[in-house]
Amino acid sequence: MKASESVAYNVKRLRVKAGISQERLALDAGIDRTYVSRIERKAENCTVGILERLAEVVGCKITEFFDEPDGEEIPVLKSGRKRKVK
């Protein structure tokens, strides 16, 4: 498996495990939310500096992003946005 595939899988896995939305992760890491989405979809290769920031936010070591995926399906986080009350 390619390193970029491992990174994509583990960024999402560790983000969901920490209970953090893409938007919150991006805000806390100082990057755009669409960039986080592109990383998780394997559409973007990020730098080591970005991985360091992401690791700090989710509370892991940067090396965890390179762990071989175990094939376990990642659950979907409940939406953080609330509906507007009329």
C-alpha atoms as an extended CHARMM CRD file, in Angstrom:
* protein
*
        86  EXT
         1         1  MET       CA              0.0000000000        0.0000000000        0.0000000000  PROA      1               0.0000000000
         2         2  LYS       CA              1.1910000000        3.5030000000       -0.8180000000  PROA      2               0.0000000000
         3         3  ALA       CA              2.0830000000        5.8970000000        1.9840000000  PROA      3               0.0000000000
         4         4  SER       CA             -0.4750000000        8.4130000000        0.7050000000  PROA      4               0.0000000000
         5         5  GLU       CA             -3.2430000000        5.8160000000        1.1100000000  PROA      5               0.0000000000
         6         6  SER       CA             -2.1460000000        5.0720000000        4.6700000000  PROA      6               0.0000000000
         7         7  VAL       CA             -2.0370000000        8.7780000000        5.4990000000  PROA      7               0.0000000000
         8         8  ALA       CA             -5.5040000000        9.3700000000        4.0390000000  PROA      8               0.0000000000
         9         9  TYR       CA             -7.0230000000        6.4710000000        5.9640000000  PROA      9               0.0000000000
        10        10  ASN       CA             -5.3100000000        7.3130000000        9.2420000000  PROA      10              0.0000000000
        11        11  VAL       CA             -6.0190000000       11.0540000000        9.1720000000  PROA      11              0.0000000000
        12        12  LYS       CA             -9.7160000000       10.2320000000        8.9530000000  PROA      12              0.0000000000
        13        13  ARG       CA             -9.5150000000        7.3520000000       11.4500000000  PROA      13              0.0000000000
        14        14  LEU       CA             -7.6880000000        9.3940000000       14.0730000000  PROA      14              0.0000000000
        15        15  ARG       CA             -9.8860000000       12.4580000000       13.5020000000  PROA      15              0.0000000000
        16        16  VAL       CA            -13.0740000000       10.4260000000       13.9820000000  PROA      16              0.0000000000
        17        17  LYS       CA            -11.5860000000        8.6070000000       16.9820000000  PROA      17              0.0000000000
        18        18  ALA       CA            -10.9140000000       12.0130000000       18.5690000000  PROA      18              0.0000000000
        19        19  GLY       CA            -14.4760000000       13.1080000000       17.7500000000  PROA      19              0.0000000000
        20        20  ILE       CA            -13.3050000000       16.0580000000       15.6690000000  PROA      20              0.0000000000
        21        21  SER       CA            -15.0240000000       17.2900000000       12.5000000000  PROA      21              0.0000000000
        22        22  GLN       CA            -13.0530000000       18.1560000000        9.3780000000  PROA      22              0.0000000000
        23        23  GLU       CA            -13.9580000000       21.7790000000        9.9740000000  PROA      23              0.0000000000
        24        24  ARG       CA            -12.6580000000       21.7790000000       13.5720000000  PROA      24              0.0000000000
        25        25  LEU       CA             -9.4870000000       19.9070000000       12.5950000000  PROA      25              0.0000000000
        26        26  ALA       CA             -8.7870000000       22.3770000000        9.8150000000  PROA      26              0.0000000000
        27        27  LEU       CA             -9.4540000000       25.3930000000       12.0220000000  PROA      27              0.0000000000
        28        28  ASP       CA             -7.2370000000       24.1180000000       14.8530000000  PROA      28              0.0000000000
        29        29  ALA       CA             -4.4590000000       23.1130000000       12.4270000000  PROA      29              0.0000000000
        30        30  GLY       CA             -4.6180000000       26.4300000000       10.5640000000  PROA      30              0.0000000000
        31        31  ILE       CA             -5.5550000000       24.9590000000        7.1840000000  PROA      31              0.0000000000
        32        32  ASP       CA             -8.6210000000       25.0090000000        4.9460000000  PROA      32              0.0000000000
        33        33  ARG       CA            -11.4080000000       22.4750000000        5.5440000000  PROA      33              0.0000000000
        34        34  THR       CA            -11.3750000000       21.4680000000        1.8860000000  PROA      34              0.0000000000
        35        35  TYR       CA             -7.6730000000       20.6300000000        2.2430000000  PROA      35              0.0000000000
        36        36  VAL       CA             -8.5000000000       18.1600000000        5.0370000000  PROA      36              0.0000000000
        37        37  SER       CA            -11.1790000000       16.6460000000        2.8210000000  PROA      37              0.0000000000
        38        38  ARG       CA             -8.7390000000       16.3020000000       -0.0850000000  PROA      38              0.0000000000
        39        39  ILE       CA             -6.1680000000       14.6190000000        2.1910000000  PROA      39              0.0000000000
        40        40  GLU       CA             -8.7610000000       12.1090000000        3.4120000000  PROA      40              0.0000000000
        41        41  ARG       CA             -9.8940000000       11.3680000000       -0.1650000000  PROA      41              0.0000000000
        42        42  LYS       CA             -6.3030000000       10.8140000000       -1.3700000000  PROA      42              0.0000000000
        43        43  ALA       CA             -6.6270000000       13.8060000000       -3.6950000000  PROA      43              0.0000000000
        44        44  GLU       CA             -3.8280000000       15.7370000000       -1.9610000000  PROA      44              0.0000000000
        45        45  ASN       CA             -0.3820000000       14.8800000000       -0.6410000000  PROA      45              0.0000000000
        46        46  CYS       CA              0.4190000000       17.0240000000        2.3590000000  PROA      46              0.0000000000
        47        47  THR       CA              3.7550000000       18.1000000000        3.7660000000  PROA      47              0.0000000000
        48        48  VAL       CA              5.4020000000       16.8460000000        6.9290000000  PROA      48              0.0000000000
        49        49  GLY       CA              4.6690000000       20.2480000000        8.4800000000  PROA      49              0.0000000000
        50        50  ILE       CA              0.9340000000       19.8080000000        7.8770000000  PROA      50              0.0000000000
        51        51  LEU       CA              1.0670000000       16.2680000000        9.2770000000  PROA      51              0.0000000000
        52        52  GLU       CA              2.7670000000       17.6180000000       12.4070000000  PROA      52              0.0000000000
        53        53  ARG       CA             -0.0500000000       20.1420000000       12.8920000000  PROA      53              0.0000000000
        54        54  LEU       CA             -2.7360000000       17.5130000000       12.3020000000  PROA      54              0.0000000000
        55        55  ALA       CA             -1.0630000000       15.1110000000       14.7420000000  PROA      55              0.0000000000
        56        56  GLU       CA             -0.9650000000       17.8100000000       17.4160000000  PROA      56              0.0000000000
        57        57  VAL       CA             -4.6760000000       18.5270000000       17.0100000000  PROA      57              0.0000000000
        58        58  VAL       CA             -5.8060000000       14.8730000000       17.1120000000  PROA      58              0.0000000000
        59        59  GLY       CA             -3.3220000000       14.0270000000       19.8640000000  PROA      59              0.0000000000
        60        60  CYS       CA             -1.1570000000       11.4030000000       18.1960000000  PROA      60              0.0000000000
        61        61  LYS       CA              2.4000000000       10.8590000000       17.0150000000  PROA      61              0.0000000000
        62        62  ILE       CA              3.0560000000       11.7300000000       13.3740000000  PROA      62              0.0000000000
        63        63  THR       CA              4.1640000000        8.1310000000       12.7600000000  PROA      63              0.0000000000
        64        64  GLU       CA              0.5970000000        6.9050000000       13.3950000000  PROA      64              0.0000000000
        65        65  PHE       CA             -0.4240000000        8.4230000000       10.0580000000  PROA      65              0.0000000000
        66        66  PHE       CA              1.7680000000        5.8130000000        8.3460000000  PROA      66              0.0000000000
        67        67  ASP       CA              0.3320000000        2.7430000000       10.1200000000  PROA      67              0.0000000000
        68        68  GLU       CA             -0.9400000000        0.0770000000        7.7620000000  PROA      68              0.0000000000
        69        69  PRO       CA             -4.7710000000        0.2620000000        7.5730000000  PROA      69              0.0000000000
        70        70  ASP       CA             -6.4730000000       -2.6870000000        9.2190000000  PROA      70              0.0000000000
        71        71  GLY       CA             -9.4510000000       -2.5910000000        6.8630000000  PROA      71              0.0000000000
        72        72  GLU       CA            -11.8470000000       -1.5950000000        9.6280000000  PROA      72              0.0000000000
        73        73  GLU       CA            -14.5910000000        0.7280000000        8.4200000000  PROA      73              0.0000000000
        74        74  ILE       CA            -14.4270000000        4.1990000000        9.9190000000  PROA      74              0.0000000000
        75        75  PRO       CA            -17.7310000000        5.3060000000       11.4650000000  PROA      75              0.0000000000
        76        76  VAL       CA            -19.3310000000        8.5680000000       10.3950000000  PROA      76              0.0000000000
        77        77  LEU       CA            -19.3610000000       11.4070000000       12.8940000000  PROA      77              0.0000000000
        78        78  LYS       CA            -22.6950000000       12.9130000000       13.7530000000  PROA      78              0.0000000000
        79        79  SER       CA            -23.1400000000       16.2660000000       12.0630000000  PROA      79              0.0000000000
        80        80  GLY       CA            -21.9610000000       19.1710000000       14.1750000000  PROA      80              0.0000000000
        81        81  ARG       CA            -24.2660000000       21.6950000000       12.5530000000  PROA      81              0.0000000000
        82        82  LYS       CA            -27.6640000000       22.2580000000       14.0630000000  PROA      82              0.0000000000
        83        83  ARG       CA            -30.7700000000       22.9670000000       12.0800000000  PROA      83              0.0000000000
        84        84  LYS       CA            -32.1680000000       26.4480000000       12.1940000000  PROA      84              0.0000000000
        85        85  VAL       CA            -35.3670000000       26.7650000000       14.1650000000  PROA      85              0.0000000000
        86        86  LYS       CA            -38.1110000000       28.6560000000       12.3440000000  PROA      86              0.0000000000
